[in-house]
């Protein structure tokens, strides 16, 4: 039967050590990320749409011209939604 050594004993931190760690403070990681990002950096989001909205989007996508001989629709759902957001922003900004 194999016998292993007992784990080394840890130094128990004092109250002063614990308070020093708590009061050390710091900077949230989100501030660091925001400072380094430009307006052109893609930001991923999740969006929930109803089946009815998806059907309407698909119907509008089907009207777009396709590549010759391609069974795929002319534009992806993602690209269609991005295009719609850009158009809405332009319309509301004017």
C-alpha positions in Angstrom: 0.0 0.0 0.0 1.4 3.4 -1.0 1.8 6.0 1.6 2.0 9.7 0.8 3.4 12.5 2.8 1.2 14.9 4.6 0.6 18.1 2.7 2.8 21.0 3.8 1.2 23.2 6.4 0.1 26.6 5.2 0.7 29.8 7.0 -2.6 31.0 8.4 -3.1 34.7 7.4 -3.5 37.2 10.2 -6.4 39.6 10.4 -4.1 42.3 9.3 -3.1 40.4 6.2 -6.8 39.8 5.3 -7.7 43.4 5.8 -4.7 44.5 3.6 -6.0 42.3 0.7 -9.5 43.6 1.1 -8.5 47.3 1.3 -5.9 47.0 -1.5 -8.5 48.0 -4.0 -7.9 47.7 -7.7 -9.4 48.5 -11.1 -12.3 46.6 -12.6 -11.3 44.6 -15.7 -14.1 46.2 -17.7 -12.4 49.6 -17.6 -9.2 48.2 -19.1 -11.2 46.6 -21.9 -13.2 49.7 -22.7 -10.1 51.9 -22.8 -8.4 49.7 -25.4 -11.4 49.3 -27.7 -12.1 51.4 -30.7 -15.6 52.0 -32.1 -14.8 49.6 -34.9 -14.1 46.6 -32.6 -16.9 44.0 -33.0 -18.9 43.4 -29.9 -20.8 40.1 -29.7 -24.4 40.2 -28.4 -27.2 37.6 -28.2 -30.6 38.6 -29.5 -33.9 36.8 -29.0 -36.4 37.2 -31.8 -39.8 35.6 -32.2 -40.5 33.0 -34.9 -42.8 35.5 -36.5 -40.0 38.1 -36.8 -37.6 35.5 -38.2 -40.2 34.5 -40.8 -40.7 38.1 -41.9 -36.9 38.6 -42.1 -36.6 35.4 -44.1 -39.3 36.6 -46.5 -37.5 39.9 -47.1 -34.1 38.0 -47.5 -35.7 35.8 -50.1 -36.5 38.9 -52.3 -32.7 39.7 -52.5 -30.9 38.6 -55.6 -28.9 35.3 -55.3 -25.7 34.3 -56.9 -26.4 32.5 -60.1 -27.0 28.8 -59.4 -26.8 29.2 -55.6 -29.6 27.7 -53.5 -28.7 30.1 -50.6 -30.5 33.3 -50.0 -28.7 36.5 -51.1 -27.9 37.7 -47.6 -27.5 36.1 -44.2 -29.9 36.7 -41.3 -27.0 38.3 -39.4 -26.1 40.7 -42.2 -29.7 41.6 -42.8 -30.2 42.5 -39.1 -26.9 44.5 -39.1 -28.0 46.3 -42.2 -31.4 47.1 -40.6 -29.8 48.5 -37.5 -27.5 50.7 -39.5 -30.4 52.0 -41.5 -32.4 52.7 -38.3 -29.5 54.5 -36.7 -29.0 56.7 -39.9 -32.8 57.4 -40.0 -33.0 58.4 -36.3 -29.8 60.4 -36.3 -30.9 62.7 -39.1 
